[in-house]
Amino acid sequence: PEQNHALTSGQPGLQMMMKTCALALLALGGVDAFSPLARPRIARTQGTLKMAMEERSDIRNIAIIAHVDHGKTTLVDAMLQNSDVYRENEEVKERVMDSNDQERERGITILAKNTAVEYKGTKINIVDTPGHADFGGEVERIMNMVDGVMLVVDSVEGPKPQTRFVLKKALERGIQAVLVINKVDRPSARVDYVMDKTFDLFCELDATDEQTDFQTVYTSAINGESGLEADCSDLTKNMNAVFDKMLELPPPKIAVDEPLQMLVANIDFDDFKGKLSIGRVASGSLKVGQTVGFTRPGEKVETGKVSELFVFDKLGRKNVDVAEAGEIVMIAGLPDVQIGQTIVDKENPKPLPPIAVEEPTVRITLGVNKSPMAGREGKKLTSRMIRERLMKELDRNVALQVEDSEESADTFIVSGRGQLHLTVLIETMRREGFEMMVGAPTVIFKEIDGARCEPWEMIECTVPDEYTGSVVDMMARRKGELVDMAANPADSMTAIKYLLPTRGVLGLRNALLTATRGTVIIDSNFDSYKPFAGELETREKGSLLAYESGTVTPFGIMGAQDRGQMFIPPRIEIYSNMIIGIHQRPGDLKVNVCKAKALTNMRSSGADEKSTCVPHIEMSLDACVEYINAEEVVEVTPTSIRMGKKPGWDAKRNQRAK
């Protein structure tokens, strides 16, 4: 210390350089002062920036990350059942962490969620994260709360596109990982292949030597089994092997004798307690009744009072009076706090760098419903209500952006990571009673070095060998660039990797499912911005439009179904220019599906019931948004989803024709 003091006091230039290096370390890649990357011990003594760091060994903060459908949530289920979370007579649900209605219906995790268990005297805070690329913002923000990750990889598929994304975010923050090879009970499991591919992925992502030397555990989460041997000879009917590896991950590093700092990484809402802020206490401590500040670097400090303080306990939360550094907490009483702000000591505010989230790549328009049936089914109809709901969503959805449209005052432009990211929001609003009109998705272009660039995605398809030609042809017509193609003779499947403009990805899933008779497995992830690929082919077939408003009759359907496939069943109300089917040829065609069979004394009024109608195509919200083009819209109400032409499209078409 005497030598350091002599150096820094005798050489002002060296002292300034040390301060600059220390500050640069704190700002490195959005890394806060308490992440594992900030390893040097820094303290503030006699003008030199230092900060003493200590490890809190009684806590582990761990995130479960993986590609979609590799078994993250099932693994958390097995760990909870192994931790005496449930009573003996309690009914245990599958995928208990997927508590959202849409999560259970779609079979995916959409929101990051916290739980906590005790193991060998150590509290383990576990964060279950989404595996779909469109919800990558959830993964990015929770990386600020954890000190280690469990990387779950399927024993057959190996690392997939989203595996690369989530692992990249963890490695950038200097976080260590434990590899969990899941589903080892599958007959086609190839553990050695998965291990080699995962190691290659670590190397490709420039992991440090310490990160590359990762530990591995083998599990069958659905059976509640785990072990440490690659041949799975030591699998036991518990999750102890997983918990033991969790305890080997670094404990949280806390700053000693530093003021309060807590980066808000998530927001929750309670009907009685209001907005709840979730994050890890990086330094200092929090108490109930304490007056704190919250701010970002360079911004004014706002203040509030902590009314209640919670920590996570099993599947719920429990009240505490005090929370020390290293703990993940939930705070009530700060209604104006936002994700990315730091809760600080109001007398000595030291905000942490805000959360850095990648930019959105896809946008849609969202506005007031103007169809002839507007206002019949929903209760929330006005642009003010829609605006307020979108602004509320921005509180917790950090990857979302909302702006006003220049075309109309009652229309908004909503930008997100992908089509699924946006349709989940629309479906949530629909279930809350909103009526809206949704435009076709478009990509967000950028000017880079004077060139017009667009987002490209890495597409990975696994298809039966007989459909490989159809997939390659479809990708080529959408300006795709072949990256890799590998056949697996064992199961007669071919894995195909393509780089594809995001414009070509819109509507691709349904087209591939149709071309391969539902056998294709598709994964995609944002790759980068590249120069504009040129114009793509438009939709091959046109739409069948309703000729007039009225009630659909079986007789009308019988006459129209020869022209294409229908989207609507009989006995429902439609309006003029509503899209009711797919035309079998290019161009739109108006058909009259409301006409009834003429009644004479030779026919009875019930004769229509004997008419034969081909079953119609059920169109979900996602399918409708994929189907429409630039001059079409989706009408979304609490009970119906319809497609139609934009208001005034006839006048614009006639004007173009002239």
Buried (B, 14 or more C-beta within 10 A) or exposed (E): EEEEEEEBEEEEEEBEEBBEEBEEBBEBEBBBBBBBBBEEEBBEEEEBBBBBBBEBEEBBBBBBBBBBBBBBBBBBBBBBBBBEBBEEEEEEEEBBBBEBEBBEEBEBBBBBBBBBBEBEEBBBBBBBBBBBBBBBBBBBBBBBBBBBBBBBBBBBBBBBBBBBBBBBBBBBBBBBBBBBBBBBBEEEBBBEEBBEBBBEBBEEBEBEEEBBEBBBBBBBBBBBBBBBEEEBEEBEEBBBBBBBBBBEBBBBBBBEEBBBBBBBBBBBEEEEBEBBBBBBBBBBEBEBEBEBBBBBEEEEBBBBEBEBBBBBBBBEBEEBEEBBBBBBBBBBBBEEBBBBBBBBBBEEBBBBBBBBBEEBBBBBBBBBBBBBBBEEBBEBBEBEBBBEBBEEBBEBBBBBBBEEBEEEEBBBBBBBBBBBBBBBBBBBBBEEBBBBBBBBBBBBEEEEEEEEBBBBBBBBBBBBEEBBEBBBEBBEEBBBBEBEBEEBEEEEBBBBBBBBBBBBBBBBBBBBEEBBEEBBBBBBBBBEBBEEBEEEEEBEBBBBBBBEBBEBBBBBBBBBBEBBBBBBEBEEBBBBBBBBBBBEEEEBBBBEBBBEBEEEEEEEEEEBEEBEBEEBEEBEBBBBBBBBEEBBBBBBBBEBBBBBBBEEBEEEEEEEEE
